[in-house]
Amino acid sequence: MRGLILAAGRGKRMGAHTDERPKGLVELRGKPLIQWQLDALRGAGVREIALVTGYRAETLRFDVPAFANARWAQTNMVASLACAAEWLRADDCIVSYADLVYPADAPRALLASHDDLAILCDVHWRALWERRFADPLADAETLRLDAQDRVLEIGRRPRDFQAIDAQYMGLFKLSARGAARLLARVERLEPARRDSIDCTSLLDLLAGEGEPIRAIRYAGWWCELDQASDLDVARAILDRELPA
């Protein structure tokens, strides 16, 4: 099993925190976000891990292979994912966004899945979003599941809380077979769409076309650092879950 961390973007919503470094190098408790992810993935048993780099790539000094997205400023996360296409087609892989902190239990839950494409979803997301946003619905995304937890819809703007069965966390698993199908669909997109599409929009497209996507329900702790105010929320979570 492999791990891939998508770390090409700048993260402008973090403000001055990313003026000179990628968002994955923002620190919590003196440790960069990417190191938190490396530790969690290795703790779950993932031994072969790589990064996709872009903005200020020279600052990402980790002893793992790296794939460069030279067009990071003109493209979105799916284009970064495609930079590691051959690597993904060769073995099963856990893919992680670079702005997350989670324990080994999170990727471990995905490892238990035998599906070709599975996404990790927070069933208690609303409590976290209420700490992060005055209006949780303003930033949340839809996730509708069928009775077998297959994804029917993901990543759209919700009208109400009933449109959200859980919240996608930015962690997903691809089998080598699933990666081949996903990447083949990306290659069929128009070039402009291929550059602009994000991961949730791609998942929504695949679900709408009948591609089986399994949602793995997760009830543990985690945090996302998408804006500067998330740092205080993340520190409070770590103080509660991992007291010094």
Buried (B, 14 or more C-beta within 10 A) or exposed (E): BBBBBBBBBBBEBBEEBBEEBBBBBBEBEEEBBBBBBBBBBBBBEBEBBBBBBBBBBEEBEBEBEBBBBEEBEEBBBBBBBBBBBEBBBEEBBBBBBBBBBBBBBBBBBBBEBEBBBBBBBBEBBBEBBEBBBEEBBEBBBBBBBEEEBBBBBBBBEBEEEEBBBBBBBBBBBBBBEBBBBBBEBBEEBEEEBBBBBEBBBBBBBBBEEEBBBBBBBBEBBBBBBBBBBBBEBBEEBBEEEEEE
